[in-house]
Amino acid sequence: MRPVWTVRLGRQAEQDYLEILQWTTKTFGKGQARIYAETMARAIEALEDGPDVMGARTCDDIQPGIRTLHIARQGRAGRHFVVFRVTGSEIDVLRLLHDSMDLPRHLPAVGERQS
């Protein structure tokens, strides 16, 4: 039996999601925003299989315990990372950040827990 993982979106990750979709709608239209929403959702849902899902990377060089998963997967394009941390059997999605961003600058301080 596979372990059960709980994936939680933090407040900042939810805000990132909304802002990404607003920008995508404004720039590319509603249809593309719907496609990108689904692409991001699929990447987040993939974490339900655990933090070692294909494509996930440990990024201790950014901050201890930080992992990333690029949303471009299964033939879908995308320019964002799901930035997450594992706590027990829970995966906390901290941010959804564009792959050109300085990731450490946009993460909570070590030990700071996001809700």
Backbone torsions as a table, in degrees:
resi	resn	phi	psi	omega
1	MET	NA	134.9	179.0
2	ARG	-76.6	144.6	175.8
3	PRO	-63.7	150.4	178.2
4	VAL	-95.9	125.3	179.7
5	TRP	-110.4	134.6	174.7
6	THR	-99.4	125.6	179.0
7	VAL	-107.7	123.4	-179.8
8	ARG	-119.2	133.0	174.8
9	LEU	-91.2	122.1	175.9
10	GLY	-72.0	164.4	-179.1
11	ARG	-55.8	-43.2	-178.7
12	GLN	-68.1	-36.7	177.5
13	ALA	-64.6	-40.0	176.6
14	GLU	-62.3	-42.0	178.1
15	GLN	-63.9	-43.1	177.4
16	ASP	-57.9	-45.3	-178.8
17	TYR	-57.2	-48.6	-179.6
18	LEU	-64.0	-43.1	-179.6
19	GLU	-66.0	-39.1	177.3
20	ILE	-61.6	-44.3	-179.0
21	LEU	-69.2	-36.5	175.9
22	GLN	-62.4	-46.0	179.7
23	TRP	-63.8	-43.3	-179.5
24	THR	-63.9	-41.0	177.8
25	THR	-62.1	-47.1	-178.6
26	LYS	-63.9	-39.0	-174.2
27	THR	-86.5	-39.8	-171.9
28	PHE	-121.7	-9.1	178.2
29	GLY	101.9	166.6	-176.6
30	LYS	-63.9	-38.8	-179.3
31	GLY	-61.1	-46.1	179.3
32	GLN	-68.0	-34.6	177.5
33	ALA	-63.2	-39.2	177.8
34	ARG	-63.3	-43.0	179.4
35	ILE	-63.5	-43.3	-178.3
36	TYR	-69.3	-34.9	175.9
37	ALA	-59.9	-43.4	179.4
38	GLU	-66.4	-39.2	179.0
39	THR	-62.3	-46.1	178.1
40	MET	-64.2	-42.8	-179.4
41	ALA	-61.5	-40.5	179.0
42	ARG	-63.2	-40.2	178.8
43	ALA	-64.1	-43.8	179.1
44	ILE	-64.6	-43.2	179.0
45	GLU	-63.7	-30.4	178.5
46	ALA	-60.3	-27.5	179.7
47	LEU	-68.4	-14.8	176.2
48	GLU	-63.0	-19.1	176.1
49	ASP	-84.3	-2.6	177.2
50	GLY	115.2	167.2	-174.2
51	PRO	-71.7	-14.0	-179.0
52	ASP	-98.8	22.7	177.5
53	VAL	-56.9	150.0	-177.5
54	MET	-53.7	128.5	178.2
55	GLY	98.8	-15.2	179.3
56	ALA	-73.9	142.0	-179.0
57	ARG	-127.1	140.9	171.6
58	THR	-81.9	132.9	-176.5
59	CYS	-127.5	54.6	179.1
60	ASP	-61.7	-19.9	177.5
61	ASP	-70.0	-25.2	176.8
62	ILE	-80.5	-48.8	179.4
63	GLN	-169.5	139.9	-179.6
64	PRO	-55.3	131.6	176.7
65	GLY	85.6	-3.2	-179.1
66	ILE	-82.6	138.7	176.0
67	ARG	-132.2	156.3	178.0
68	THR	-132.1	154.4	173.2
69	LEU	-139.5	118.7	178.6
70	HIS	-73.0	138.7	-177.5
71	ILE	-75.5	-17.2	177.3
72	ALA	-70.5	107.2	-176.5
73	ARG	-160.3	160.3	178.0
74	GLN	49.8	44.4	176.8
75	GLY	77.7	4.2	179.6
76	ARG	-101.2	139.6	179.2
77	ALA	-88.0	155.8	177.0
78	GLY	179.4	157.3	-177.4
79	ARG	-122.3	20.8	-176.9
80	HIS	-120.4	153.5	173.1
81	PHE	-106.5	142.8	164.0
82	VAL	-88.9	118.6	-179.7
83	VAL	-104.2	123.0	-173.7
84	PHE	-142.0	167.7	178.3
85	ARG	-136.6	145.0	179.3
86	VAL	-100.6	131.4	175.5
87	THR	-131.7	103.9	-177.6
88	GLY	63.8	-121.4	178.1
89	SER	-104.5	22.2	179.0
90	GLU	-116.9	144.7	176.2
91	ILE	-115.3	118.5	179.5
92	ASP	-99.6	114.3	175.6
93	VAL	-82.0	115.0	-175.1
94	LEU	-87.7	-43.9	-175.5
95	ARG	-149.8	160.7	166.6
96	LEU	-121.2	106.7	-170.3
97	LEU	-122.3	142.5	178.2
98	HIS	-64.3	143.9	-175.0
99	ASP	-69.3	-7.5	176.4
100	SER	-94.2	-4.0	-177.3
101	MET	-79.6	155.5	173.1
102	ASP	-79.5	95.1	-172.3
103	LEU	-56.1	-47.5	-177.4
104	PRO	-56.9	-33.6	-178.1
105	ARG	-66.3	-23.5	-174.5
106	HIS	-106.8	13.6	-179.6
107	LEU	-107.0	153.4	176.4
108	PRO	-65.8	155.6	178.5
109	ALA	-62.6	154.8	178.5
110	VAL	-55.5	131.6	179.0
111	GLY	87.4	-14.6	178.6
112	GLU	-80.7	125.2	-178.7
113	ARG	-99.3	130.2	177.6
114	GLN	-93.3	148.4	175.3
115	SER	-103.6	NA	NA
